[in-house]
Amino acid sequence: MKNKKKLKEALLYLAFVGPVLAVFTVIVLIPFVLGMYYSFTNWNGVTGEIVWVGLDNFKYIFTGDPQILNSFLFTTKFTVFAVILTNLIGLTLAVILTQALKSTNILRTIFFLPNLIGGLLLGFIWQFIFVRGFESIGKLTGLSLFQLPWLGDANTAFWGIVIVSVWQGSGYIMIIYIAALQNVPHELIEAAKVDGANRWQIFKSITLPLITPAVTICLFLTIAWSFKIFDVNVSLTGGGPFKSTESLSLNIYTEAFVNNRYGIGAAKAFLFFIIVATVTTAQVIFTKKREVQA
């Protein structure tokens, strides 16, 4: 009787978990293992001839590929600015929209909408804005800000990608911070006001420590998003001008599917995975410790 009950529970568990596990295995696990294998070969991604080359691909990445360092530095710089700005703007919007405003729900919807637009479409829309829209505004107003070659210069193109990415991601991060702010006990804030604390003191000493779990989640998401930026990068600048805005993801894509050096592309992707996993794990460990202290 007990064995039948255990078997029934196992079958029920398998019925719920099995399909998801099968999909995860086929879509994520098997391609990941195959990618690791191909990183040690010189496969071109087309023919059936796969030659084992060992660590030669990794040696090439560290010694013979001049662009990979530039892509890494661009991605790192972009990640720093995008993570800081997205979280600051998202938290600021969340603080404002948790106040007693009549248009709160409408504003939340408006700020979240950019996240619903696909990255490729978003990039092409903003490409038109930067090239055509800003040019027209610059001619009408004479303001130098709108007359800059936004996508034609390395510095302005970098900030163009940052602007679009922050504009797209801030609304999503805002929703997470709103959920955290709404769970802050109102009694603590009222007690602090009675004790004479101002708004900044209340936010710094009460609100911020209590929403640290949300900060952990938002930092994790924005770091992962920023490191893996691809669609906005492709549609907005295509890595130009002269590969000055080429992210690591775009560099890997170009190596594998444009240059047809799938083995080297897989090796870069494997190293990229290690970098992202290391950075995000370190961030989660650090912020989790802050949660305990809070």
C-alpha positions as CSV (number, residue, x, y, z in Angstrom):
1,M,0.0,0.0,0.0
2,K,2.8,2.4,0.9
3,N,4.7,1.5,-2.3
4,K,1.6,2.3,-4.4
5,K,1.2,5.6,-2.6
6,K,4.9,6.5,-3.2
7,L,4.6,5.4,-6.8
8,K,1.5,7.6,-7.3
9,E,3.3,10.6,-5.7
10,A,6.4,10.0,-7.9
11,L,4.2,9.8,-11.1
12,L,2.3,12.9,-10.1
13,Y,5.6,14.8,-9.4
14,L,7.0,13.6,-12.8
15,A,3.8,14.7,-14.5
16,F,4.3,18.3,-13.3
17,V,8.1,18.5,-13.4
18,G,8.9,16.2,-16.3
19,P,7.7,18.4,-19.2
20,V,9.6,21.4,-17.8
21,L,12.7,19.4,-17.2
22,A,12.6,17.9,-20.7
23,V,12.2,21.4,-22.3
24,F,15.1,22.7,-20.1
25,T,17.3,19.8,-21.1
26,V,16.6,20.2,-24.8
27,I,16.8,24.0,-25.0
28,V,19.3,24.9,-22.4
29,L,21.4,22.0,-21.0
30,I,22.2,20.1,-24.2
31,P,23.2,23.2,-26.2
32,F,25.3,24.4,-23.3
33,V,27.2,21.1,-23.2
34,L,27.6,21.0,-27.0
35,G,28.8,24.6,-26.9
36,M,31.5,23.6,-24.4
37,Y,32.5,20.8,-26.7
38,Y,32.7,23.0,-29.8
39,S,34.8,25.5,-28.0
40,F,37.7,23.0,-28.2
41,T,37.2,22.5,-32.0
42,N,37.7,24.5,-35.2
43,W,34.2,23.7,-36.5
44,N,33.0,26.4,-39.0
45,G,29.3,25.8,-38.0
46,V,28.4,24.5,-41.5
47,T,30.3,21.4,-42.6
48,G,30.3,18.1,-40.8
49,E,34.1,18.2,-40.3
50,I,34.9,18.9,-36.7
51,V,38.6,18.8,-35.7
52,W,39.6,18.8,-32.0
53,V,42.2,21.6,-31.4
54,G,42.3,21.6,-27.6
55,L,43.1,25.0,-26.0
56,D,44.1,26.7,-29.3
57,N,40.8,28.7,-29.5
58,F,41.4,30.1,-26.0
59,K,45.0,30.9,-26.8
60,Y,43.8,32.8,-29.8
61,I,41.3,34.8,-27.8
62,F,43.9,35.9,-25.3
63,T,46.8,36.5,-27.7
64,G,45.6,36.9,-31.3
65,D,42.3,38.7,-31.1
66,P,42.7,42.5,-30.7
67,Q,39.0,43.2,-30.8
68,I,37.9,41.1,-27.8
69,L,39.6,43.4,-25.3
70,N,37.8,46.4,-26.8
71,S,34.5,44.6,-26.7
72,F,35.1,43.6,-23.1
73,L,36.0,47.1,-22.0
74,F,33.0,48.6,-23.8
75,T,30.7,46.0,-22.2
76,T,32.1,46.6,-18.7
77,K,31.8,50.4,-19.1
78,F,28.3,50.1,-20.4
79,T,27.3,47.7,-17.6
80,V,28.5,50.1,-14.9
81,F,26.6,53.1,-16.2
82,A,23.5,51.1,-17.2
83,V,23.2,49.3,-13.9
84,I,23.6,52.5,-11.8
85,L,21.3,54.6,-13.9
86,T,18.6,52.0,-14.4
87,N,18.4,51.3,-10.6
88,L,18.5,55.0,-9.6
89,I,15.8,56.0,-12.1
90,G,13.7,52.9,-11.3
91,L,13.9,53.5,-7.5
92,T,13.2,57.2,-7.9
93,L,10.1,56.5,-10.0
94,A,9.0,53.8,-7.5
95,V,9.3,56.3,-4.6
96,I,7.4,58.9,-6.5
97,L,4.6,56.5,-7.7
98,T,4.0,55.1,-4.2
99,Q,2.8,58.5,-3.1
100,A,-0.8,59.5,-3.1
101,L,-1.1,60.7,-6.7
102,K,-4.3,60.6,-8.7
103,S,-2.5,59.5,-11.9
104,T,-0.3,56.8,-10.2
105,N,-1.7,53.9,-12.1
106,I,-1.5,55.7,-15.5
107,L,2.1,56.8,-14.9
108,R,3.1,53.2,-13.8
109,T,1.7,51.9,-17.1
110,I,3.4,54.6,-19.1
111,F,6.8,54.0,-17.5
112,F,6.5,50.2,-17.9
113,L,5.4,50.3,-21.6
114,P,9.0,50.6,-23.0
115,N,9.8,47.2,-21.5
116,L,7.1,45.6,-23.6
117,I,8.8,46.7,-26.9
118,G,11.2,44.3,-28.4
119,G,14.9,45.3,-28.3
120,L,15.4,45.2,-32.1
121,L,12.3,47.3,-32.7
122,L,13.2,49.7,-29.9
123,G,16.7,50.1,-31.4
124,F,15.4,51.0,-34.9
125,I,12.8,53.4,-33.4
126,W,15.6,55.2,-31.4
127,Q,17.9,55.1,-34.4
128,F,15.3,57.2,-36.3
129,I,15.0,59.5,-33.3
130,F,18.7,60.1,-32.9
131,V,19.3,60.6,-36.7
132,R,16.2,62.2,-38.0
133,G,14.4,63.5,-34.9
134,F,17.3,65.1,-33.2
135,E,18.5,66.6,-36.5
136,S,15.1,68.3,-37.0
137,I,15.0,69.6,-33.4
138,G,18.5,70.9,-33.8
139,K,17.7,72.9,-36.9
140,L,14.6,74.4,-35.3
141,T,16.1,75.2,-31.9
142,G,19.8,75.6,-32.7
143,L,20.7,73.6,-29.6
144,S,24.1,71.9,-29.9
145,L,22.9,68.9,-28.0
146,F,20.6,67.9,-30.8
147,Q,23.2,68.6,-33.5
148,L,25.7,66.0,-32.3
149,P,26.5,63.0,-34.4
150,W,24.8,60.7,-31.9
151,L,25.4,57.4,-33.7
152,G,28.3,58.6,-35.8
153,D,30.8,59.2,-32.9
154,A,32.2,56.6,-30.5
155,N,31.4,58.7,-27.3
156,T,27.9,59.8,-28.3
157,A,27.0,56.4,-29.7
158,F,28.0,54.8,-26.3
159,W,25.6,57.2,-24.5
160,G,22.9,56.6,-27.1
161,I,23.0,52.9,-26.2
162,V,22.9,53.7,-22.5
163,I,20.0,56.0,-22.9
164,V,17.9,53.4,-24.8
165,S,18.8,50.6,-22.4
166,V,18.0,52.6,-19.3
167,W,14.8,53.9,-20.9
168,Q,13.7,50.3,-21.6
169,G,14.7,48.7,-18.3
170,S,13.8,51.4,-15.7
171,G,10.1,50.6,-15.9
172,Y,10.6,46.9,-15.1
173,I,12.9,47.7,-12.2
174,M,10.4,50.3,-11.0
175,I,7.7,47.6,-10.6
176,I,10.0,45.5,-8.4
177,Y,10.9,48.5,-6.2
178,I,7.2,49.5,-5.9
179,A,6.3,46.0,-4.6
180,A,9.1,46.3,-2.0
181,L,8.2,49.8,-0.9
182,Q,4.6,48.8,-0.4
183,N,5.7,46.1,2.0
184,V,7.6,48.6,4.3
185,P,5.6,48.8,7.6
186,H,3.8,52.2,7.7
187,E,4.0,52.2,11.5
188,L,7.8,52.4,11.4
189,I,7.7,55.5,9.2
190,E,5.1,57.2,11.3
191,A,7.1,56.5,14.4
192,A,10.2,58.0,12.8
193,K,8.3,61.1,11.8
194,V,7.1,61.4,15.4
195,D,10.7,61.2,16.5
196,G,11.6,64.1,14.2
197,A,13.3,62.3,11.3
198,N,13.1,64.0,7.9
199,R,12.3,62.2,4.6
200,W,16.0,61.5,3.8
201,Q,16.7,60.0,7.2
202,I,13.6,57.8,7.0
203,F,14.6,56.6,3.5
204,K,18.2,56.0,4.5
205,S,17.7,54.4,7.9
206,I,14.4,52.6,7.5
207,T,13.1,52.2,3.9
208,L,16.4,51.3,2.1
209,P,17.5,48.6,4.6
210,L,14.0,47.0,4.4
211,I,14.0,46.9,0.6
212,T,17.5,45.5,0.3
213,P,16.1,42.1,-1.0
214,A,14.6,44.0,-3.9
215,V,17.9,45.8,-4.5
216,T,19.6,42.3,-4.7
217,I,17.1,41.2,-7.3
218,C,17.3,44.4,-9.3
219,L,21.1,44.5,-9.3
220,F,21.2,40.9,-10.4
221,L,18.8,41.5,-13.3
222,T,20.4,44.7,-14.5
223,I,23.9,43.3,-14.4
224,A,22.9,40.2,-16.4
225,W,20.9,42.3,-18.9
226,S,23.7,44.8,-19.4
227,F,26.5,42.2,-19.8
228,K,24.3,40.3,-22.4
229,I,23.2,43.4,-24.3
230,F,22.7,42.4,-28.0
231,D,19.5,43.4,-29.7
232,V,19.7,47.1,-28.9
233,N,23.4,47.1,-29.8
234,V,22.7,45.4,-33.2
235,S,19.8,47.6,-34.2
236,L,21.0,50.9,-32.9
237,T,24.7,51.0,-34.0
238,G,25.6,47.5,-35.3
239,G,28.8,47.8,-33.2
240,G,29.9,51.0,-35.1
241,P,31.4,53.3,-35.7
242,F,34.5,51.1,-36.5
243,K,33.5,48.5,-33.8
244,S,33.8,51.1,-31.0
245,T,30.4,50.1,-29.6
246,E,30.6,46.3,-30.2
247,S,29.5,44.4,-27.1
248,L,30.8,41.0,-26.1
249,S,27.5,39.3,-27.2
250,L,27.8,41.0,-30.7
251,N,31.4,40.0,-30.9
252,I,30.6,36.4,-30.2
253,Y,27.7,36.5,-32.7
254,T,30.0,38.0,-35.4
255,E,32.7,35.5,-34.8
256,A,30.4,32.5,-35.0
257,F,27.8,33.4,-37.6
258,V,29.5,36.0,-39.7
259,N,33.1,34.9,-39.8
260,N,31.9,31.2,-39.6
261,R,34.4,30.4,-36.9
262,Y,32.0,28.6,-34.6
263,G,34.7,27.0,-32.5
264,I,36.2,30.4,-31.5
265,G,32.7,31.8,-31.0
266,A,31.8,29.0,-28.7
267,A,35.1,29.5,-26.7
268,K,34.3,33.2,-26.3
269,A,30.7,32.3,-25.2
270,F,32.1,29.9,-22.6
271,L,34.4,32.5,-21.2
272,F,31.6,35.1,-21.3
273,F,29.4,32.7,-19.3
274,I,32.1,32.4,-16.7
275,I,32.5,36.2,-16.4
276,V,28.8,36.8,-16.1
277,A,28.3,34.0,-13.6
278,T,31.2,35.2,-11.5
279,V,30.1,38.8,-11.4
280,T,26.5,38.1,-10.6
281,T,27.3,35.5,-8.0
282,A,29.7,37.9,-6.3
283,Q,27.0,40.6,-6.4
284,V,24.3,38.4,-4.9
285,I,26.7,37.2,-2.1
286,F,27.6,40.8,-1.3
287,T,24.1,42.2,-1.2
288,K,22.8,39.1,0.7
289,K,25.2,39.9,3.5
290,R,23.8,43.4,3.5
291,E,20.3,41.9,3.9
292,V,21.4,40.0,7.0
293,Q,22.9,43.1,8.5
294,A,19.7,45.0,7.8
